[in-house]
Amino acid sequence: QVQLVESGGGLVQAGGSLRLSCAASGTIFSILSINVMGWYRQAPGKQRELVALISRDGNTVYEDSVKGRFTISRGNAKNTVNLQMNSLKPEDTAVYYCKAQLGSDYWGRGTQVTVSS
């Protein structure tokens, strides 16, 4: 099993930046078994949607609306994933969730990001 803890959310004005981090903990075998880590978000009244994914070998996928503004990266220890969010817009307001894929999917509890206009 893997536990995920997100951090870095908050309130920012439109055009500003935030950096989200997610740390995975568990057995060494579980950590080494993580294939993909990613970020999803869920705005009020909307379904949860993909924001960005990064594979073990560094391949990335981004949702169209965040391309060029958000950057996903993994830490050196491979059990962390970061999301650098620049040029934030009010429509980026949501709860952001970290996910790890290793056979099963594991989710964090989420961190609130609020972008004021």
C-alpha positions as CSV (number, residue, x, y, z in Angstrom):
1,Q,0.0,0.0,0.0
2,V,1.0,3.6,-0.6
3,Q,0.0,6.7,1.3
4,L,0.0,10.1,-0.5
5,V,0.1,13.5,1.1
6,E,-0.3,16.7,-0.9
7,S,1.0,20.1,0.1
8,G,1.3,23.6,-1.4
9,G,-2.2,24.6,-2.1
10,G,-3.5,28.0,-1.2
11,L,-5.0,31.3,-2.4
12,V,-3.4,33.2,-5.2
13,Q,-4.3,36.0,-7.6
14,A,-4.8,35.4,-11.2
15,G,-1.5,35.4,-13.0
16,G,0.3,34.1,-9.9
17,S,2.1,30.8,-9.3
18,L,1.8,27.9,-6.9
19,R,3.9,24.7,-6.5
20,L,2.2,21.6,-5.3
21,S,4.1,18.6,-3.9
22,C,3.0,15.1,-3.2
23,A,5.0,12.6,-1.2
24,A,4.4,8.9,-1.3
25,S,5.1,6.6,1.6
26,G,4.9,2.9,2.1
27,T,7.1,-0.1,1.8
28,I,10.2,0.1,-0.4
29,F,8.7,-2.5,-2.7
30,S,5.6,-0.3,-3.1
31,I,7.5,2.8,-3.8
32,L,9.6,1.1,-6.4
33,S,6.5,-0.3,-8.0
34,I,5.0,3.1,-8.7
35,N,4.7,3.4,-12.5
36,V,2.9,6.7,-13.0
37,M,2.2,9.6,-10.7
38,G,-0.1,12.4,-11.5
39,W,-2.3,15.3,-10.5
40,Y,-6.0,15.5,-11.0
41,R,-8.4,18.3,-10.0
42,Q,-12.1,18.6,-9.2
43,A,-13.9,21.9,-9.2
44,P,-17.3,22.3,-7.5
45,G,-20.1,20.7,-9.4
46,K,-17.7,19.1,-11.9
47,Q,-16.1,15.7,-12.4
48,R,-12.5,15.0,-11.4
49,E,-10.2,15.6,-14.4
50,L,-6.7,14.8,-15.3
51,V,-4.2,17.7,-15.0
52,A,-0.8,16.0,-15.7
53,L,0.9,12.7,-15.5
54,I,4.5,11.6,-15.3
55,S,5.8,8.1,-15.9
56,R,8.7,6.4,-14.2
57,D,10.9,7.1,-17.1
58,G,9.9,10.8,-17.2
59,N,7.3,10.9,-20.0
60,T,4.6,13.5,-19.3
61,V,1.0,14.1,-20.3
62,Y,-0.9,17.4,-19.8
63,E,-4.5,18.4,-20.1
64,D,-4.8,20.9,-22.9
65,S,-5.8,23.9,-20.8
66,V,-2.6,23.7,-18.7
67,K,-0.1,23.1,-21.4
68,G,2.6,25.7,-21.3
69,R,1.6,26.9,-17.8
70,F,2.0,23.8,-15.6
71,T,5.0,21.6,-15.3
72,I,5.0,18.2,-13.6
73,S,8.2,16.7,-12.3
74,R,9.4,13.8,-10.0
75,G,11.8,14.3,-7.2
76,N,15.2,12.6,-7.1
77,A,13.9,10.0,-4.6
78,K,11.2,9.0,-7.1
79,N,8.6,9.0,-4.3
80,T,7.6,12.6,-4.8
81,V,5.8,14.5,-7.6
82,N,5.6,18.2,-8.0
83,L,3.3,20.4,-10.0
84,Q,4.6,23.9,-10.8
85,M,1.6,26.1,-11.8
86,N,2.3,29.4,-13.4
87,S,0.0,32.0,-15.0
88,L,-2.9,30.7,-12.9
89,K,-6.4,31.5,-13.9
90,P,-9.7,31.6,-11.9
91,E,-10.8,28.5,-13.8
92,D,-7.9,26.6,-12.3
93,T,-9.7,26.8,-8.9
94,A,-10.3,23.3,-7.6
95,V,-9.2,20.6,-5.2
96,Y,-6.0,19.1,-6.6
97,Y,-5.4,15.4,-5.9
98,C,-2.3,13.3,-6.3
99,K,-2.5,9.8,-7.7
100,A,-0.1,7.0,-7.9
101,Q,-0.5,4.0,-10.1
102,L,1.0,0.6,-9.2
103,G,-1.3,-2.2,-10.0
104,S,-4.0,-0.3,-8.1
105,D,-4.6,3.4,-8.0
106,Y,-3.9,5.3,-4.8
107,W,-5.1,8.8,-4.1
108,G,-4.2,11.6,-1.7
109,R,-6.8,13.6,0.2
110,G,-6.4,16.7,-1.9
111,T,-5.3,20.3,-1.5
112,Q,-7.3,23.3,-2.3
113,V,-6.2,25.8,-4.9
114,T,-8.1,29.0,-5.2
115,V,-7.3,31.6,-7.9
116,S,-9.0,35.0,-7.4
117,S,-9.7,37.3,-10.3
